[in-house]
Amino acid sequence: MQHLNRGMMGRYEIPERFAARVNAVQFGLGERLLGVVDVLIDAAQAGVGIAALSTAPASDGQNPVELLREQDGMYTVFTRGYLGEQPVNREEVAQAILRLPESVKEIAAEPSIALAIVDADAPDVDIALDMAVEFLSLRRSAGLGGLDFLCVSESADAAEAVRSGILARDPDLEGFLAEKCAFYPALADGIALRAEAKEAARLCQTMNYADGMIHLAEPGATLTIEAPEGFRARWPLDGADGVAFTDDLAPLIERKRRLFDAGLCLLAAPGWLLGLNTLSDCMKHDALRAFVGKAYMEELLPEGEAARAADAPYVIRAFERFENPLNDNALLRVAAPLIRRLRQSALPLIRRWAAENFEPPRRLAFALAAAIMLYAGARPNEKGRYEVLRGNEIHRLDDDPAALALFSTLSHDMPPEALAYAALADRELWGEDLREIDGLEARVALDIANMQRNPKYLPEEE
């Protein structure tokens, strides 16, 4: 079976929409960049051509950059799911990546490059920033212009984080950054996963060509960029459905954390401990769905009829995404990195609730306890990747290495009080001592005890 490449596009009636030249560099080939950002950039047809550098080593014997080189930078994206009541089942070939250089030096001296793309939340962001420093240093030495940095993240502070990360590595770049570069935060909101081997093989048979980088995405993905008119004029990306500019990204990020990410936290560890594997499985589980629904009504949605009405469309869409019957969104993959999601989305809600009620919210506290039970079983394999065992199944955990290392010193069969104390007291893990939140330590310890007695425990109505 022939691999996807430019030469076969006419025979397979694949529309061509290549940019005329490379004018952007991308530091990384993660699922969010390939499955959401690059797909939307491609659809915008704004003349953006990307040279993408890999920041990750080969995994499972396959190096993504080598696979993409074999395919001339292209890969197939299957978009499956529902928008409202309308099913979406779309297949398209992403074409925004024009080159996959061997090194930073290979492209740093190209004067046409004026845009840089980095996923500031990616596990390998440190490598991406190292590459960015090398790229900028070479351009400065060559007397070339700077870059507009598109800093994809779920933090409104992403632009400053990327800028600070570059300066921390090379303070001598401060003048060049100030004069020649600008940094803009962007929120990419959409589930996209690289297809696992079995599903990829099945899809290749239906396409009748081989593709080692198939991605599965949900419909309705969005890319929202906080940027002024100058950036918008230089990069008219809002020509694509799903891409928009804004003057303030913070409210959108806060809404996503509260109404989508917190929902993932409620589903992920509890669902996994119940023996479920996908988001759709979780939404078919009557008790878990009821648990999550009550959490939204009592702990996630704001008080007041008007505020709830304003959030209702987003919540409806969140539940559509959770129960997507057309994509098997693997629970632990979609929720990763779970510890960061808990820290950013669930903990502010827990803290606020406890401050007002002198006790933690029942269901969000349980989601935290379930995550502790899940992660306390993590152990590194021979390759240094952390895994958990459920029955005879081994599942990989992708999260902050320091967090995983901490949890690997714990065990899910520790005395409940000891496990709750060890997990909640770690300031490096959470940024604070969570035992200081009213009632949280006792509540988590009690939930851990209940889960140790019954691994399929869910809180009963109280």
C-alpha positions, 0 to 999 in steps of 0.5 A: 500500500502506497504511503500518502505523498504529494505525488498521489494527490491527484489520483486520490482526488485530494484537493491541494492547498499548499502554501507557496513558501515556508514562513512559519516554524513550529517547535513540536509535533504534539497532538494538539498542534497537529490535530487542532492548530495545524488543521485550522491553520491549514483550513484558513488558507492564509498562506501559512507554510510551516517548517516543523521541528520534532521535540520528542524522541521516537516512541514505540519504534516510530519517529513522528518526524520521519513518518511525516517526512515520508509523507511530505508533511501531510497526514489524514485527520478524521473528524467525527462526532456531533454538532448539535444533532448533526453527525459529522464524519469528515476525512481531510488531508492536513497540508500546512507542514511543508518541511521537516528540517533535520535541525534548527540550523537548517532553517534559522537563516531563512528570512521568510520565516516570521511566525513561530508556533509553540505549545506552552503546555506540552510535556516537551516544552523545555526542548521547544524553548531550547530550540527557540533560543537556538533559532533566535540566536542564529537569526540575531547573528545573521541580522535577520528579523524576529518572530511573532510567537503564537503561544498555544496554552490553557493559560492567559499568561502563556505569552509571558511564560514563553518569553520568560522561558527564552530569556531564562535560557539566554538573557542576552536575547532580551534586546532582540526580543524587545525590538524584533519579537512579539508574543501572543497567547492562543487557546486551542480547544478541541480533542485530537488524538493520534490514532492507535495502531489497530484503528490506524490500520483499519482506516488505512484500508478504507482510504487505500493508502498508508498513513503513519500519522492519522489523527482523530479529532472532534468537530467544532474545534476552535483556536482563539488568539489574543492579538492586536490588529497588526498581528491579525493583518499579518496572519489572517487566520480567522478566515477559517471556521473555528479561528477567532481573534479576541482582545482578552483570552482570560474569560474563555480560559476560565470558562473552559477550565470550569465547565470542561476541564473540571468535568474531565476531572470528574470523569477521568479517575472515577471512570477509570477506577470503575473499569471504564476506558473512554469518555463515551463509556463514562457517559453511558454509566448511569451512576457516573453520569448522574454523579457528574450531572449533579456536580455541574448543577451544584458545584461547577455552575455559578449561582443565579439564573442569568449566569446559569443561562449564559453558561448553558450552551457551553455545558450542553456542548461539553456533554456532547463532547464527552459522550461523542459516540463516533470517537473512542476518546481514551479516558486517560489520554484525553484527560492528560495531564490530569494533575495539571487539570486538577490544579488549574480547574478543580482546585480553584472551585474546591477552594472557593466552595470550602471558603464559603461553606467550611467544607469541600464540595462533595463530588469535586473532592471525590474526583481529587481522591480518585485521582490520588488513588489512580496515581498512587499506583504509578510505577516506571517501566523499563523505559522510564514511562509511568504506568498503572495496573488495573486487573491485567491491563497496563495503562500509561500515564502522561503527566508532569514527571515530577508529579509522577515521581512523587506518586510512585513513592506512594501506594493505593493500599496505604492507610487512608489517612497516610495517603491523603496526608502525603498527597495533599501536603506536597506544595511542589505538586499543588502549589500549596498545602491542600490540607489547609482547605477546610475539611479536605484532608478528612474528606479525601481520607474517607473517600480513599477508605471507601474506594479501598473497600470497594474499588467501584465506589461512588459517593451516595447522595447525602 
